[in-house]
Amino acid sequence: MRRLLGIGLLAAVMLTVAVVDVAHAQKKNKKAAEPVKATDSDKLNAGEYTGVLKATPGSHRTFTLTFETTKLIPVGGKSGTRPRGNNSYGHILQIQNKIQSLEMQMLAARTLSQRQSYVQQIQSQQLQLQHALARAQTGGLSGRGIPGYKASVVKQDFEFQATENVKVRTMVLPEQFDEKGNPKKYTAEEKALLKGKDKNLAGYESSLEKLEAGQKIKVVLANAPKPVADKELEKEKAKDADHDKKMQVKRIYILEEAEAKPMDKPKPKKKNN
């Protein structure tokens, strides 16, 4: 009886452990399957940001931009060592380490002012990093590379919200052709007409409807406009107040159009025997 009781207890323990392991594995797989949430643009400072449009503006004028950052990542047995014979690469790694340190300090910050200070420092260091990488590309980063390191593109999504009166401009005019099918240049009068009412703004007049996923765009982020001093309008806008961001995009510039996807070739029809 004792032996049977012991076997029964052992089986119960093994079953409990198995259930816990399965639950843990399911939770882990579910977490891995969940998409990475885009970072809220309210965490950014006012300024200009350039990225690739991932999702066009929806019902609450929100859209997603993907930022790409090139970083040097150590590979092989000598990872973490500073490249010899090229100070520019050592400078890049120094900036990357500085950014990582600032990010850790930002997460540990207790006050909003401290976090904002770290955000500003991180943005400044990231700008320096991009300039350093651009200079290093002429020295072999995109060619023969660096022993012990590889250049990797890191992508990060940010969610922005456009103001109700956002101005959309495009730097790319569609091609036009003459009667013979030859490319035709725009005249000065045509360009002046395409600029629209805002003659002082760069580019030409466009709209939110012209935005497409895959376009390279630049946004101008600023503090959200102050509410209009109208009680009736305030009541109407109060319904959507929960969806409004503190930082909103007041201008959008289309820098490059999305790459055209190749059309699928039609499948050959099967011949009937």
Rosetta blueprint (number, residue, H / E / L):
1 M L
2 R H
3 R H
4 L H
5 L H
6 G H
7 I H
8 G H
9 L H
10 L H
11 A H
12 A H
13 V H
14 M H
15 L H
16 T H
17 V H
18 A H
19 V H
20 V H
21 D H
22 V H
23 A H
24 H H
25 A H
26 Q H
27 K H
28 K H
29 N H
30 K H
31 K H
32 A H
33 A H
34 E L
35 P L
36 V L
37 K L
38 A L
39 T E
40 D E
41 S H
42 D H
43 K H
44 L L
45 N L
46 A L
47 G E
48 E E
49 Y E
50 T E
51 G E
52 V E
53 L E
54 K E
55 A E
56 T L
57 P L
58 G L
59 S L
60 H L
61 R L
62 T E
63 F E
64 T E
65 L E
66 T E
67 F E
68 E E
69 T E
70 T E
71 K E
72 L E
73 I E
74 P E
75 V L
76 G L
77 G L
78 K L
79 S L
80 G L
81 T L
82 R L
83 P L
84 R L
85 G L
86 N L
87 N H
88 S H
89 Y H
90 G H
91 H H
92 I H
93 L H
94 Q H
95 I H
96 Q H
97 N H
98 K H
99 I H
100 Q H
101 S H
102 L H
103 E H
104 M H
105 Q H
106 M H
107 L H
108 A H
109 A L
110 R L
111 T L
112 L H
113 S H
114 Q H
115 R H
116 Q H
117 S H
118 Y H
119 V H
120 Q H
121 Q H
122 I H
123 Q H
124 S H
125 Q H
126 Q H
127 L H
128 Q H
129 L H
130 Q H
131 H H
132 A H
133 L H
134 A H
135 R H
136 A H
137 Q H
138 T H
139 G H
140 G H
141 L H
142 S L
143 G L
144 R L
145 G L
146 I E
147 P L
148 G L
149 Y E
150 K E
151 A E
152 S E
153 V E
154 V E
155 K E
156 Q E
157 D E
158 F E
159 E E
160 F E
161 Q E
162 A E
163 T E
164 E E
165 N E
166 V E
167 K E
168 V E
169 R E
170 T E
171 M L
172 V L
173 L L
174 P L
175 E L
176 Q E
177 F E
178 D L
179 E L
180 K L
181 G L
182 N L
183 P E
184 K E
185 K L
186 Y L
187 T L
188 A H
189 E H
190 E H
191 K H
192 A H
193 L H
194 L H
195 K L
196 G L
197 K L
198 D L
199 K L
200 N L
201 L L
202 A L
203 G L
204 Y E
205 E E
206 S L
207 S L
208 L H
209 E H
210 K H
211 L L
212 E L
213 A L
214 G L
215 Q L
216 K E
217 I E
218 K E
219 V E
220 V E
221 L E
222 A E
223 N E
224 A L
225 P L
226 K L
227 P L
228 V L
229 A L
230 D L
231 K H
232 E H
233 L H
234 E H
235 K H
236 E H
237 K H
238 A H
239 K L
240 D L
241 A H
242 D H
243 H H
244 D L
245 K L
246 K L
247 M E
248 Q E
249 V E
250 K E
251 R E
252 I E
253 Y E
254 I E
255 L E
256 E E
257 E L
258 A L
259 E L
260 A L
261 K L
262 P L
263 M L
264 D L
265 K L
266 P L
267 K L
268 P L
269 K L
270 K L
271 K L
272 N L
273 N L
